């Protein structure tokens, strides 16, 4: 049986701000399909330094010509929909229509503080996202938009220029809950989970398909993606050690840090990486965004080049 068409993206990750353009050009030259950047306003307290996704992606887009840029993710409820629609349209213009809009509500532990400091009630974040998504599409395609909703109210909004892509950039929904799956199935153009085992990936993809069918949605152009932590090395023990260092915090009394790292990450040699990707393809994934577990910028680039040269050709 022929291998389904799959795409490969890589996260910008540990790259210094002044090196984003160079990194983006390198990824494009290596044949990656997407560049991905996530964000936090304040990641914990004391916080881990983070940049915002949309300015980073604008820099990457301006330096490239072919590769798509993707937010993975923008924490949508932290923004007013009018401002977010304008920011997204701006990035899509800089990218010449190469922007994929990945959104989530940030369910990680320790991230409540960014809702608190922006005076957004964290318990409303899911409902805000549900109200916002149809609004974004209206703001990208209509003029004189008025909305009087539960969380957002505004009158006579006209945002020009509208995005290059019509009716707007594809919206990929990230998350781990059934509510997020429902959001993707009913309002999104893609499903984009993270830190899922292969079994859970398949279950979530099946759930999205079932929910979409129940709502009469055609998923023929829908994206089934994954934000996939990856630790690749010629030394599989070293690759696993890096994965354990990054993912060991998810260990439980029933599951060791090593077992968790193996289950949640592509870990080991390039051959092991190929096998892990095949398993995820069988689970229904078609778009892989690789988030390299790296010690520094140099290690990120090493893994990015290794995957491009020894893994991606296998699937093309």
C-alpha positions in Angstrom: 0.0 0.0 0.0 1.4 3.4 -0.9 2.4 5.7 1.9 -0.2 8.6 2.3 1.0 12.1 1.6 2.5 13.5 4.8 4.1 16.9 5.5 6.8 17.9 7.9 7.3 21.0 9.9 9.8 22.0 12.6 9.4 24.2 15.6 11.6 27.3 15.8 12.3 26.4 19.5 15.7 27.4 20.9 16.5 29.8 18.2 17.7 33.3 19.2 15.6 36.2 17.9 18.4 37.5 15.8 18.8 34.1 14.1 15.1 33.4 13.2 15.4 34.5 9.6 18.5 32.4 9.0 16.9 29.4 10.7 13.8 29.8 8.5 15.8 29.9 5.4 17.7 26.8 6.4 14.5 24.9 7.1 13.1 26.0 3.7 16.3 24.8 2.0 16.1 21.5 3.7 12.6 20.9 2.4 10.5 21.3 5.4 6.8 22.2 4.7 6.2 24.4 7.8 7.9 26.5 10.4 6.1 26.5 13.7 6.2 28.9 16.7 4.3 28.8 19.9 3.9 31.4 22.7 3.2 32.4 26.2 2.7 35.8 27.6 4.1 34.7 31.0 5.1 31.0 31.2 4.9 30.3 34.9 6.1 32.3 37.9 9.1 32.7 37.9 8.6 32.7 34.1 10.4 30.9 31.4 11.4 33.5 28.7 9.1 33.2 25.7 8.4 35.2 22.6 5.0 35.8 21.0 4.2 33.6 18.0 2.9 36.1 15.4 5.9 38.5 15.4 8.3 35.5 15.2 6.4 34.0 12.3 6.3 37.4 10.5 10.1 37.5 10.7 10.3 33.9 9.4 7.8 34.6 6.6 9.6 37.7 5.4 12.9 35.8 5.1 11.4 32.9 3.0 9.4 32.2 -0.2 7.9 28.7 -0.1 7.7 27.3 3.4 4.5 27.8 5.3 4.5 29.4 8.7 2.3 28.2 11.5 1.3 29.3 15.0 1.6 26.3 17.3 -0.1 27.8 19.2 -1.5 31.3 19.7 -3.4 31.4 23.0 -6.5 32.9 21.4 -8.6 33.8 24.5 -5.9 36.2 25.7 -6.7 38.4 22.7 -9.7 40.5 21.6 -11.0 38.9 18.4 -10.8 42.2 16.4 -7.1 42.7 17.3 -6.3 39.0 16.7 -8.0 39.0 13.3 -6.0 42.1 12.3 -2.7 40.5 13.5 -3.4 37.3 11.6 -4.3 39.1 8.4 -1.1 41.1 8.7 1.0 37.9 9.1 -0.8 36.3 6.1 0.1 39.3 4.0 3.7 39.2 5.0 3.7 35.5 4.2 2.0 36.0 0.9 -0.8 33.6 1.9 1.5 31.0 3.6 0.1 31.2 7.1 -1.6 28.4 9.1 -3.3 29.6 12.2 -3.0 27.2 15.1 -4.9 28.2 18.2 -5.4 26.8 21.7 -6.5 27.9 25.1 -3.4 26.8 27.1 -4.3 24.0 29.5 -0.8 23.5 30.8 -0.2 23.6 34.5 1.2 26.9 35.8 -0.1 29.0 32.9 -3.1 30.4 34.7 -1.0 33.5 35.6 -1.1 34.8 32.1 -4.9 34.9 32.2 -4.8 36.6 35.6 -2.4 39.3 34.6 -4.5 40.1 31.5 -7.7 40.1 33.5 -9.2 37.3 31.4 -11.2 34.8 33.6 -9.4 31.5 33.0 -12.7 29.5 33.5 -14.1 31.3 30.4 -11.3 30.4 28.0 -13.1 27.6 26.2 -16.3 29.5 25.7 -14.3 32.6 24.5 -12.6 30.5 21.9 -15.9 29.0 20.7 -17.4 32.5 20.4 -14.3 33.9 18.7 -13.7 31.5 15.9 -16.8 32.3 13.8 -16.1 36.0 14.5 -12.5 35.7 13.0 -13.9 34.4 9.8 -16.5 37.1 9.6 -13.8 39.8 10.2 -11.6 38.3 7.4 -14.4 38.2 4.8 -17.0 40.9 5.7 -17.1 44.6 6.2 -19.1 46.6 8.9 -19.1 43.6 11.3 -21.2 44.0 14.4 -21.3 41.5 17.3 -23.0 41.5 20.6 -22.1 38.3 22.3 -21.4 36.9 25.8 -17.7 37.8 25.9 -17.2 40.2 23.0 -19.2 43.2 21.9 -18.2 45.6 19.1 -19.8 47.6 16.2 -19.0 48.4 12.6 -15.6 46.7 12.4 -14.0 46.7 8.9 -10.5 45.2 8.7 -8.6 46.0 5.5 -6.7 44.5 3.9 -8.4 41.2 4.4 -6.1 38.1 4.4 -4.5 36.8 1.2 -6.0 33.4 1.8 -9.8 33.2 1.2 -11.8 32.9 3.4 -8.9 33.3 5.7 -5.9 31.2 6.9 -6.8 27.6 7.9 -7.5 27.3 11.6 -5.9 24.4 13.3 -7.3 23.6 16.8 -4.8 22.3 19.4 -5.7 20.7 22.7 -6.0 17.4 24.6 -9.7 17.4 25.8 -12.9 16.3 24.2 -14.0 19.9 24.2 -11.0 20.8 22.0 -11.8 17.9 19.7 -15.4 19.1 19.4 -14.1 22.6 18.6 -11.9 21.2 15.9 -14.6 19.0 14.4 -17.2 21.8 14.3 -15.2 25.0 13.9 -11.7 24.2 12.8 -9.8 23.2 9.6 -7.4 21.0 11.5 -6.8 19.0 14.7 -3.4 19.5 16.3 -2.8 17.7 19.6 0.4 17.3 21.6 1.9 14.9 24.1 -0.4 12.0 23.0 0.6 8.4 22.8 0.0 6.7 19.4 -3.1 5.0 20.8 -4.5 8.3 22.1 -3.7 10.0 18.7 -5.8 7.4 16.9 -8.7 7.7 19.4 -8.7 11.5 19.1 -8.6 11.4 15.3 -11.5 8.9 15.3 -13.4 11.2 17.7 -12.9 14.3 15.6 -14.2 12.3 12.5 -17.2 11.1 14.5 -18.1 14.5 15.8 -17.7 16.1 12.4 -20.0 13.5 10.8 -22.6 14.1 13.5 -22.5 17.8 12.5 -22.6 17.1 8.8 -19.1 18.4 8.1 -17.0 17.3 5.2 -13.4 16.6 6.3 -11.9 16.0 2.9 -9.6 19.0 3.2 -9.2 18.8 7.0 -5.7 18.5 8.5 -4.9 15.8 11.0 -1.7 17.0 12.6 0.4 16.5 15.7 2.9 18.6 17.6 5.5 15.9 18.1 8.3 16.1 20.6 11.4 14.6 19.0 14.9 13.6 20.2 17.1 12.1 17.5 20.7 11.0 17.8 23.1 8.4 16.5 23.4 7.5 20.2 19.9 6.2 21.2 20.8 6.3 24.9 21.7 10.0 24.7 18.5 10.7 22.7 16.4 8.9 25.4 18.2 10.8 28.2 17.3 14.1 26.6 13.7 13.0 26.2 13.5 11.9 29.8 15.0 15.2 31.0 12.2 17.1 29.2 9.3 14.8 29.6 10.0 13.0 32.9 7.8 15.4 34.8 4.8 13.5 33.4 5.9 10.2 35.1 3.4 8.5 37.4 3.5 5.8 40.0 2.4 3.4 37.3 4.7 4.7 34.5 8.4 5.6 34.7 9.9 8.7 33.2 11.6 6.5 30.6 8.4 4.8 29.6 6.6 8.2 29.4 9.4 9.7 27.2 9.3 6.7 24.8 5.5 6.8 24.6 5.2 10.6 24.0 8.3 11.3 21.9 10.0 10.2 18.8 13.2 9.1 20.4 16.4 7.3 19.2 18.0 6.9 15.9 16.6 8.0 12.6 15.4 4.5 11.9 13.5 4.6 15.2 12.1 8.0 14.2 10.9 6.5 10.9 9.2 3.6 12.7 7.5 6.1 15.1 6.2 8.2 12.2 4.8 5.2 10.5 2.9 4.3 13.6 1.4 7.7 13.8 0.5 7.6 10.1 -1.4 4.4 10.8 -3.1 6.4 13.6 -4.3 8.9 11.1 -1.7 11.7 11.3 -0.8 13.4 8.1 1.0 16.6 9.2 3.9 16.3 11.6 5.3 19.3 13.4 8.5 18.2 15.0 9.5 20.0 18.2 13.1 19.0 18.8 14.1 18.4 22.4 17.5 20.1 22.2 20.0 21.5 24.6 20.7 24.6 22.5 20.4 26.2 19.1 23.2 24.1 17.6 21.5 20.9 18.7 18.2 22.0 17.3 19.9 22.6 13.9 21.7 19.2 14.1 18.5 17.3 14.6 16.6 19.4 12.0 19.2 18.5 9.4 19.4 14.9 10.4 15.7 14.4 10.0 15.7 16.3 6.6 18.4 14.1 5.2 17.6 10.7 6.7 13.9 10.6 7.6 11.9 12.9 5.3 13.1 11.3 2.0 11.7 7.9 3.2 8.2 9.4 3.1 8.5 11.2 -0.2 
